[in-house]
Amino acid sequence: MARLFISRSSSLAKTIGKFFVVGAISTAVDYIIYSVLVYLGVAYYIAIVIGYMTGLLVNFVLARKTVFTKGSRFEKIHHEFLAVFGVSILAVGLNILIVWFLAKFGVDYYSGRAVALIVVFFFNYYARKGFIYVA
């Protein structure tokens, strides 16, 4: 029994670690594209959308290949992507809500965002694992 728990815990830690690396890569892609576009004179809000969507595509492809390898609950890949996009939209809303809530208690925006990033990381992982991908 203990061996099974340790095995599952180790497997979960590896999977979450992979998800973290995929997130770091996609965030880097997002930020690099955003930075280049702003440098080239593109409006920051357009650069944010283009960078974010590109990062989301990178995340989608890498997560499918390395993290959620057992398959999707959706038969069509565009349905799967729309589900991931939906989770991402909820994650953005959760980010905003957490930062707003913590600010009401005097927490600065930077610290609030750091807390939100941790919460939203796990939200993203478990939402995808629970609703989009086969466990």
GROMACS elastic network, one bead per residue, 0.5 to 0.9 nm:
[ bonds ]
;  ai    aj funct       b0    kb
    1     4     6  0.51784   500
    1     5     6  0.63932   500
    1     6     6  0.87522   500
    2     5     6  0.50929   500
    2     6     6  0.61656   500
    2     7     6  0.84906   500
    3     6     6  0.51050   500
    3     7     6  0.59910   500
    3     8     6  0.85587   500
    4     7     6  0.50129   500
    4     8     6  0.61118   500
    4     9     6  0.84708   500
    5     8     6  0.51611   500
    5     9     6  0.59857   500
    5    10     6  0.84403   500
    6     9     6  0.50079   500
    6    10     6  0.59413   500
    6    11     6  0.84218   500
    7    10     6  0.51477   500
    7    11     6  0.60938   500
    7    12     6  0.85605   500
    8    11     6  0.50100   500
    8    12     6  0.60174   500
    8    13     6  0.85003   500
    9    12     6  0.50833   500
    9    13     6  0.60957   500
    9    14     6  0.86117   500
   10    13     6  0.51090   500
   10    14     6  0.62339   500
   10    15     6  0.86484   500
   11    14     6  0.51521   500
   11    15     6  0.61943   500
   11    16     6  0.86309   500
   12    15     6  0.50609   500
   12    16     6  0.60640   500
   12    17     6  0.83615   500
   13    16     6  0.51627   500
   13    17     6  0.59419   500
   13    18     6  0.85774   500
   14    18     6  0.61793   500
   14    19     6  0.85995   500
   15    18     6  0.50986   500
   15    19     6  0.62190   500
   15    20     6  0.86206   500
   15    66     6  0.86465   500
   15    67     6  0.59767   500
   15    68     6  0.83623   500
   16    20     6  0.61180   500
   16    21     6  0.87046   500
   16    67     6  0.80497   500
   16   122     6  0.86523   500
   16   125     6  0.75373   500
   17    20     6  0.50129   500
   17    21     6  0.63545   500
   17    22     6  0.86891   500
   18    21     6  0.51169   500
   18    22     6  0.61715   500
   18    23     6  0.84981   500
   18    63     6  0.82142   500
   18    66     6  0.70544   500
   18    67     6  0.60625   500
   19    22     6  0.50885   500
   19    23     6  0.60666   500
   19    24     6  0.85890   500
   19    63     6  0.67666   500
   19    66     6  0.81852   500
   19    67     6  0.60845   500
   19    68     6  0.89509   500
   19   121     6  0.89268   500
   19   125     6  0.73200   500
   20    24     6  0.61392   500
   20    25     6  0.86770   500
   20   121     6  0.80413   500
   21    25     6  0.62135   500
   21    26     6  0.86158   500
   22    25     6  0.51812   500
   22    26     6  0.61689   500
   22    27     6  0.84883   500
   22    58     6  0.84009   500
   22    59     6  0.60977   500
   22    62     6  0.63060   500
   22    63     6  0.64075   500
   22    66     6  0.83252   500
   22    67     6  0.83833   500
   23    26     6  0.51665   500
   23    27     6  0.59343   500
   23    28     6  0.84592   500
   23    55     6  0.87467   500
   23    59     6  0.64364   500
   23    63     6  0.86100   500
   23   121     6  0.85970   500
   24    27     6  0.51109   500
   24    28     6  0.61201   500
   24    29     6  0.86699   500
   25    28     6  0.51135   500
   25    29     6  0.62925   500
   25    30     6  0.86535   500
   25    55     6  0.81746   500
   25    58     6  0.80678   500
   25    59     6  0.77043   500
   26    29     6  0.50277   500
   26    30     6  0.61175   500
   26    31     6  0.86257   500
   26    52     6  0.87299   500
   26    54     6  0.80244   500
   26    56     6  0.67048   500
   26    57     6  0.81555   500
   26    58     6  0.56351   500
   26    59     6  0.52644   500
   26    60     6  0.89795   500
   26    62     6  0.86767   500
   27    31     6  0.61138   500
   27    32     6  0.85111   500
   27    51     6  0.88595   500
   27    52     6  0.80455   500
   27    55     6  0.60111   500
   27    56     6  0.84651   500
   27    59     6  0.84655   500
   28    31     6  0.51459   500
   28    32     6  0.59872   500
   28    33     6  0.84833   500
   28    55     6  0.77701   500
   29    32     6  0.52243   500
   29    33     6  0.61044   500
   29    34     6  0.84101   500
   29    51     6  0.72229   500
   29    52     6  0.85467   500
   29    54     6  0.72611   500
   29    55     6  0.55175   500
   29    58     6  0.78550   500
   30    33     6  0.54370   500
   30    34     6  0.60764   500
   30    35     6  0.86014   500
   30    48     6  0.79656   500
   30    50     6  0.79600   500
   30    52     6  0.52115   500
   30    53     6  0.76640   500
   30    54     6  0.62453   500
   30    56     6  0.80278   500
   31    35     6  0.59613   500
   31    36     6  0.85372   500
   31    48     6  0.83611   500
   31    51     6  0.64364   500
   31    52     6  0.80209   500
   31    55     6  0.83298   500
   32    35     6  0.50828   500
   32    36     6  0.61202   500
   32    37     6  0.85283   500
   32    51     6  0.76540   500
   33    36     6  0.51988   500
   33    37     6  0.60782   500
   33    38     6  0.85404   500
   33    47     6  0.74633   500
   33    48     6  0.86010   500
   33    50     6  0.75881   500
   33    51     6  0.51646   500
   33    52     6  0.86799   500
   33    54     6  0.80760   500
   33    55     6  0.87499   500
   34    37     6  0.52878   500
   34    38     6  0.61702   500
   34    39     6  0.85546   500
   34    44     6  0.76270   500
   34    46     6  0.86820   500
   34    48     6  0.57311   500
   34    49     6  0.83842   500
   34    50     6  0.71704   500
   34    52     6  0.80261   500
   35    38     6  0.52100   500
   35    39     6  0.60549   500
   35    40     6  0.85810   500
   35    44     6  0.88493   500
   35    47     6  0.77890   500
   35    51     6  0.86059   500
   36    39     6  0.50099   500
   36    40     6  0.61588   500
   36    41     6  0.87686   500
   36    42     6  0.88407   500
   36    47     6  0.85696   500
   37    41     6  0.64163   500
   37    42     6  0.53317   500
   37    43     6  0.79949   500
   37    44     6  0.79455   500
   37    46     6  0.86980   500
   37    47     6  0.57409   500
   37    50     6  0.88176   500
   37    51     6  0.85869   500
   38    41     6  0.50858   500
   38    43     6  0.63824   500
   38    44     6  0.58384   500
   38    46     6  0.89445   500
   38    47     6  0.63625   500
   39    42     6  0.73732   500
   41    44     6  0.84487   500
   42    45     6  0.84507   500
   42    46     6  0.68204   500
   42    47     6  0.62918   500
   43    46     6  0.54433   500
   43    47     6  0.62031   500
   43    48     6  0.87093   500
   44    48     6  0.60414   500
   44    49     6  0.87256   500
   45    48     6  0.50360   500
   45    49     6  0.64476   500
   45    50     6  0.87773   500
   46    49     6  0.52263   500
   46    50     6  0.62478   500
   46    51     6  0.84862   500
   47    50     6  0.51600   500
   47    51     6  0.58508   500
   47    52     6  0.82664   500
   48    51     6  0.51613   500
   48    52     6  0.58207   500
   48    53     6  0.83901   500
   49    52     6  0.51546   500
   49    53     6  0.60032   500
   49    54     6  0.84604   500
   50    53     6  0.52930   500
   50    54     6  0.60948   500
   50    55     6  0.85197   500
   51    54     6  0.51995   500
   51    55     6  0.60672   500
   51    56     6  0.85047   500
   52    55     6  0.50619   500
   52    56     6  0.60371   500
   52    57     6  0.86512   500
   53    57     6  0.62245   500
   53    58     6  0.86623   500
   54    57     6  0.51188   500
   54    58     6  0.62823   500
   54    59     6  0.85511   500
   55    58     6  0.50646   500
   55    59     6  0.60186   500
   55    60     6  0.84900   500
   56    60     6  0.59919   500
   56    61     6  0.86431   500
   56    84     6  0.87031   500
   56    85     6  0.78113   500
   56    88     6  0.82975   500
   57    60     6  0.50186   500
   57    61     6  0.62621   500
   57    62     6  0.85875   500
   57    81     6  0.85821   500
   58    61     6  0.53316   500
   58    62     6  0.60837   500
   58    63     6  0.83495   500
   59    62     6  0.52474   500
   59    63     6  0.57368   500
   59    64     6  0.83174   500
   60    63     6  0.53702   500
   60    64     6  0.61639   500
   60    65     6  0.87148   500
   60    81     6  0.72053   500
   60    84     6  0.74522   500
   61    64     6  0.53525   500
   61    65     6  0.63741   500
   61    66     6  0.87482   500
   62    65     6  0.51360   500
   62    66     6  0.59318   500
   62    67     6  0.76270   500
   63    66     6  0.52759   500
   63    68     6  0.60083   500
   63    69     6  0.81045   500
   64    67     6  0.60504   500
   64    68     6  0.51201   500
   64    69     6  0.59508   500
   64    70     6  0.87580   500
   64    71     6  0.76451   500
   64    72     6  0.85166   500
   64   133     6  0.88573   500
   65    68     6  0.68347   500
   65    69     6  0.59349   500
   66    69     6  0.61463   500
   67    70     6  0.87242   500
   68    71     6  0.64118   500
   68    72     6  0.78949   500
   68   128     6  0.86706   500
   68   129     6  0.74990   500
   68   133     6  0.63242   500
   68   134     6  0.74919   500
   68   135     6  0.79597   500
   69    72     6  0.84881   500
   69   133     6  0.84748   500
   69   134     6  0.84348   500
   70   133     6  0.73433   500
   70   134     6  0.57933   500
   70   135     6  0.70695   500
   71    74     6  0.85518   500
   71   132     6  0.88628   500
   71   133     6  0.58529   500
   71   134     6  0.56274   500
   71   135     6  0.85454   500
   72    75     6  0.72475   500
   72    76     6  0.89313   500
   72    77     6  0.85025   500
   72    80     6  0.69783   500
   72   132     6  0.58433   500
   72   134     6  0.56045   500
   73    80     6  0.77387   500
   73   131     6  0.75960   500
   73   132     6  0.55248   500
   73   133     6  0.54847   500
   73   134     6  0.60928   500
   74    77     6  0.70371   500
   74    78     6  0.87898   500
   74    79     6  0.62987   500
   74    80     6  0.55717   500
   74    83     6  0.89491   500
   74   132     6  0.72016   500
   74   133     6  0.81526   500
   75    78     6  0.89463   500
   75    79     6  0.75889   500
   75    80     6  0.78091   500
   76    79     6  0.54104   500
   76    80     6  0.65045   500
   76    81     6  0.88747   500
   77    81     6  0.61498   500
   77    82     6  0.85952   500
   78    82     6  0.61137   500
   78    83     6  0.85618   500
   79    82     6  0.50653   500
   79    83     6  0.62312   500
   79    84     6  0.86979   500
   80    83     6  0.51112   500
   80    84     6  0.63212   500
   80    85     6  0.86023   500
   80   132     6  0.68524   500
   80   133     6  0.86938   500
   81    84     6  0.50065   500
   81    85     6  0.60128   500
   81    86     6  0.84767   500
   82    86     6  0.60326   500
   82    87     6  0.86136   500
   83    87     6  0.62868   500
   83    88     6  0.85918   500
   83   128     6  0.84502   500
   83   131     6  0.85389   500
   83   132     6  0.67860   500
   84    87     6  0.50949   500
   84    88     6  0.61775   500
   84    89     6  0.87030   500
   84   124     6  0.89376   500
   84   127     6  0.89757   500
   84   128     6  0.70087   500
   84   132     6  0.73868   500
   85    89     6  0.62401   500
   85    90     6  0.86947   500
   86    89     6  0.51006   500
   86    90     6  0.63206   500
   86    91     6  0.85631   500
   87    90     6  0.50725   500
   87    91     6  0.60994   500
   87    92     6  0.87375   500
   87   123     6  0.88201   500
   87   124     6  0.67807   500
   87   127     6  0.69572   500
   87   128     6  0.74220   500
   88    92     6  0.62612   500
   88    93     6  0.86629   500
   88   124     6  0.72859   500
   89    92     6  0.51524   500
   89    93     6  0.63847   500
   89    94     6  0.86459   500
   90    93     6  0.50515   500
   90    94     6  0.60939   500
   90    95     6  0.85731   500
   90   124     6  0.89572   500
   91    95     6  0.60625   500
   91    96     6  0.86348   500
   91   120     6  0.59801   500
   91   121     6  0.85214   500
   91   123     6  0.73090   500
   91   124     6  0.67955   500
   92    95     6  0.50145   500
   92    96     6  0.63437   500
   92    97     6  0.86444   500
   92   120     6  0.83217   500
   93    96     6  0.51622   500
   93    97     6  0.61150   500
   93    98     6  0.86292   500
   94    98     6  0.60653   500
   94    99     6  0.85492   500
   94   116     6  0.76836   500
   94   119     6  0.87251   500
   94   120     6  0.69539   500
   95    98     6  0.53606   500
   95    99     6  0.62525   500
   95   100     6  0.85560   500
   95   113     6  0.71245   500
   95   115     6  0.89971   500
   95   116     6  0.53110   500
   95   117     6  0.69999   500
   95   119     6  0.83380   500
   95   120     6  0.66354   500
   96    99     6  0.52798   500
   96   100     6  0.60164   500
   96   101     6  0.84702   500
   96   113     6  0.83471   500
   96   116     6  0.81099   500
   97   100     6  0.51254   500
   97   101     6  0.59651   500
   97   102     6  0.85458   500
   97   116     6  0.86413   500
   98   101     6  0.50712   500
   98   102     6  0.60687   500
   98   103     6  0.84119   500
   98   112     6  0.70019   500
   98   113     6  0.76924   500
   98   115     6  0.79163   500
   98   116     6  0.57322   500
   98   119     6  0.87931   500
   99   102     6  0.52828   500
   99   103     6  0.60188   500
   99   104     6  0.87127   500
   99   107     6  0.82991   500
   99   108     6  0.84115   500
   99   109     6  0.63054   500
   99   110     6  0.85661   500
   99   111     6  0.84112   500
   99   113     6  0.56558   500
   99   114     6  0.88519   500
   99   115     6  0.80335   500
   99   116     6  0.64965   500
  100   103     6  0.51146   500
  100   104     6  0.64343   500
  100   109     6  0.81778   500
  100   112     6  0.80060   500
  101   104     6  0.52955   500
  101   105     6  0.71143   500
  101   107     6  0.88394   500
  101   112     6  0.85680   500
  102   105     6  0.52664   500
  102   106     6  0.66879   500
  102   107     6  0.53328   500
  102   108     6  0.77847   500
  102   109     6  0.82109   500
  102   111     6  0.88485   500
  102   112     6  0.59177   500
  103   108     6  0.59196   500
  103   109     6  0.66037   500
  103   112     6  0.69646   500
  104   107     6  0.72741   500
  107   110     6  0.83170   500
  107   111     6  0.65315   500
  107   112     6  0.60526   500
  108   111     6  0.55690   500
  108   112     6  0.60191   500
  108   113     6  0.85442   500
  109   113     6  0.59148   500
  109   114     6  0.85386   500
  110   113     6  0.51541   500
  110   114     6  0.62999   500
  110   115     6  0.88208   500
  111   114     6  0.50131   500
  111   115     6  0.63711   500
  111   116     6  0.85706   500
  112   115     6  0.51921   500
  112   116     6  0.61025   500
  112   117     6  0.86181   500
  113   117     6  0.59865   500
  113   118     6  0.87009   500
  114   117     6  0.51877   500
  114   118     6  0.66449   500
  114   119     6  0.89502   500
  115   118     6  0.53985   500
  115   119     6  0.64526   500
  115   120     6  0.86347   500
  116   119     6  0.51424   500
  116   120     6  0.58534   500
  116   121     6  0.83195   500
  117   120     6  0.51364   500
  117   121     6  0.59044   500
  117   122     6  0.87725   500
  118   121     6  0.51917   500
  118   122     6  0.67116   500
  118   123     6  0.87459   500
  119   122     6  0.55401   500
  119   123     6  0.62264   500
  119   124     6  0.87487   500
  120   124     6  0.59307   500
  120   125     6  0.84527   500
  121   124     6  0.52776   500
  121   125     6  0.63286   500
  121   126     6  0.87827   500
  122   125     6  0.50383   500
  122   126     6  0.60475   500
  122   127     6  0.82433   500
  123   126     6  0.54146   500
  123   127     6  0.58066   500
  123   128     6  0.83826   500
  124   127     6  0.52295   500
  124   128     6  0.60703   500
  124   129     6  0.84197   500
  125   128     6  0.53968   500
  125   129     6  0.60411   500
  125   130     6  0.84331   500
  126   130     6  0.56603   500
  126   131     6  0.81318   500
  127   130     6  0.51820   500
  127   131     6  0.57249   500
  127   132     6  0.73195   500
  128   131     6  0.54641   500
  128   133     6  0.59773   500
  129   132     6  0.60190   500
  129   133     6  0.50540   500
  129   134     6  0.67189   500
  129   135     6  0.60918   500
  130   133     6  0.66042   500
  130   134     6  0.75480   500
  130   135     6  0.70914   500
  131   134     6  0.81275   500
